[in-house]
Amino acid sequence: MVMQPTTVFLLFCMLVNSVHGVQFDIPTRVEKCLSDEVAKDSFVLIEYDVLGNAQGRTGVSVMIQDPLGKYIKEDSDVDVSSGDLHKF
């Protein structure tokens, strides 16, 4: 039995788990606040990077807070000298 390409594509789509992502650009010296509801016991991966001509310490800070304002994670003065993506 030979499957049509459309059938293969639909089967592939059914097997792939749902993934959501957000990408945004923030101009220099601008603060951006994003929020999203996350189900309890969900796995959340946050990847971020500082683009442009940034080298070494950038002065960029990333903070994650719960709805009550408690800091969950903070990365002050992001260092891009390693060239890696930063993750929480």
C-alpha positions as YAML, in Angstrom:
chain: A
units: angstrom
residues:
- id: 1
  name: MET
  ca: [0.00, 0.00, 0.00]
- id: 2
  name: VAL
  ca: [1.40, 3.39, -1.03]
- id: 3
  name: MET
  ca: [0.30, 6.44, 0.97]
- id: 4
  name: GLN
  ca: [-0.37, 9.76, -0.66]
- id: 5
  name: PRO
  ca: [1.89, 12.65, 0.49]
- id: 6
  name: THR
  ca: [-1.14, 14.42, 1.97]
- id: 7
  name: THR
  ca: [-1.97, 11.38, 4.11]
- id: 8
  name: VAL
  ca: [1.62, 11.13, 5.35]
- id: 9
  name: PHE
  ca: [1.63, 14.83, 6.23]
- id: 10
  name: LEU
  ca: [-1.67, 14.55, 8.14]
- id: 11
  name: LEU
  ca: [-0.41, 11.53, 10.08]
- id: 12
  name: PHE
  ca: [2.77, 13.41, 10.94]
- id: 13
  name: CYS
  ca: [0.76, 16.40, 12.19]
- id: 14
  name: MET
  ca: [-1.34, 14.14, 14.40]
- id: 15
  name: LEU
  ca: [1.75, 12.61, 16.00]
- id: 16
  name: VAL
  ca: [3.52, 15.88, 16.79]
- id: 17
  name: ASN
  ca: [2.85, 17.30, 20.24]
- id: 18
  name: SER
  ca: [1.53, 20.81, 20.58]
- id: 19
  name: VAL
  ca: [4.25, 23.44, 20.95]
- id: 20
  name: HIS
  ca: [3.72, 27.15, 21.48]
- id: 21
  name: GLY
  ca: [6.28, 29.88, 21.07]
- id: 22
  name: VAL
  ca: [6.61, 33.63, 21.24]
- id: 23
  name: GLN
  ca: [9.27, 35.75, 19.61]
- id: 24
  name: PHE
  ca: [9.61, 39.49, 20.04]
- id: 25
  name: ASP
  ca: [12.15, 42.26, 19.60]
- id: 26
  name: ILE
  ca: [12.72, 44.90, 22.26]
- id: 27
  name: PRO
  ca: [14.41, 48.19, 21.33]
- id: 28
  name: THR
  ca: [17.31, 49.50, 23.42]
- id: 29
  name: ARG
  ca: [16.38, 50.90, 26.85]
- id: 30
  name: VAL
  ca: [12.79, 49.60, 26.68]
- id: 31
  name: GLU
  ca: [11.16, 47.35, 29.27]
- id: 32
  name: LYS
  ca: [8.75, 44.67, 28.08]
- id: 33
  name: CYS
  ca: [6.37, 42.71, 30.28]
- id: 34
  name: LEU
  ca: [4.72, 39.53, 29.00]
- id: 35
  name: SER
  ca: [2.35, 37.24, 30.83]
- id: 36
  name: ASP
  ca: [0.78, 33.90, 30.11]
- id: 37
  name: GLU
  ca: [-1.23, 31.37, 32.04]
- id: 38
  name: VAL
  ca: [0.63, 28.12, 32.58]
- id: 39
  name: ALA
  ca: [-1.09, 24.98, 33.79]
- id: 40
  name: LYS
  ca: [0.16, 23.54, 37.06]
- id: 41
  name: ASP
  ca: [2.95, 20.96, 36.63]
- id: 42
  name: SER
  ca: [3.57, 22.07, 33.02]
- id: 43
  name: PHE
  ca: [7.07, 22.05, 31.59]
- id: 44
  name: VAL
  ca: [8.09, 25.52, 30.46]
- id: 45
  name: LEU
  ca: [11.34, 26.27, 28.65]
- id: 46
  name: ILE
  ca: [12.41, 29.86, 28.12]
- id: 47
  name: GLU
  ca: [15.23, 30.56, 25.68]
- id: 48
  name: TYR
  ca: [16.51, 34.05, 25.07]
- id: 49
  name: ASP
  ca: [19.42, 35.78, 23.43]
- id: 50
  name: VAL
  ca: [20.70, 39.31, 22.95]
- id: 51
  name: LEU
  ca: [21.17, 40.05, 19.25]
- id: 52
  name: GLY
  ca: [23.13, 42.71, 17.45]
- id: 53
  name: ASN
  ca: [26.69, 43.81, 18.16]
- id: 54
  name: ALA
  ca: [26.51, 42.90, 21.85]
- id: 55
  name: GLN
  ca: [29.69, 41.41, 23.32]
- id: 56
  name: GLY
  ca: [30.35, 40.24, 26.88]
- id: 57
  name: ARG
  ca: [28.01, 41.69, 29.49]
- id: 58
  name: THR
  ca: [25.10, 43.47, 27.83]
- id: 59
  name: GLY
  ca: [23.23, 45.30, 30.59]
- id: 60
  name: VAL
  ca: [20.13, 43.29, 29.62]
- id: 61
  name: SER
  ca: [18.22, 41.61, 32.46]
- id: 62
  name: VAL
  ca: [15.59, 38.87, 32.29]
- id: 63
  name: MET
  ca: [13.26, 38.33, 35.25]
- id: 64
  name: ILE
  ca: [10.48, 35.80, 35.77]
- id: 65
  name: GLN
  ca: [7.91, 36.47, 38.47]
- id: 66
  name: ASP
  ca: [4.84, 34.64, 39.70]
- id: 67
  name: PRO
  ca: [1.45, 36.45, 39.70]
- id: 68
  name: LEU
  ca: [2.13, 37.73, 43.24]
- id: 69
  name: GLY
  ca: [5.39, 39.38, 42.17]
- id: 70
  name: LYS
  ca: [7.74, 36.80, 43.72]
- id: 71
  name: TYR
  ca: [10.92, 36.35, 41.67]
- id: 72
  name: ILE
  ca: [11.21, 32.82, 40.31]
- id: 73
  name: LYS
  ca: [14.33, 33.34, 38.20]
- id: 74
  name: GLU
  ca: [16.52, 36.30, 37.29]
- id: 75
  name: ASP
  ca: [19.47, 36.75, 34.94]
- id: 76
  name: SER
  ca: [20.98, 40.19, 35.47]
- id: 77
  name: ASP
  ca: [23.38, 41.70, 32.96]
- id: 78
  name: VAL
  ca: [23.19, 38.84, 30.43]
- id: 79
  name: ASP
  ca: [26.65, 37.75, 29.29]
- id: 80
  name: VAL
  ca: [26.77, 36.77, 25.59]
- id: 81
  name: SER
  ca: [30.49, 36.01, 25.42]
- id: 82
  name: SER
  ca: [29.83, 32.24, 25.27]
- id: 83
  name: GLY
  ca: [27.64, 32.59, 22.17]
- id: 84
  name: ASP
  ca: [25.07, 30.16, 23.60]
- id: 85
  name: LEU
  ca: [21.34, 30.63, 23.97]
- id: 86
  name: HIS
  ca: [20.31, 31.35, 27.54]
- id: 87
  name: LYS
  ca: [17.68, 29.11, 29.11]
- id: 88
  name: PHE
  ca: [15.55, 28.88, 32.22]
...
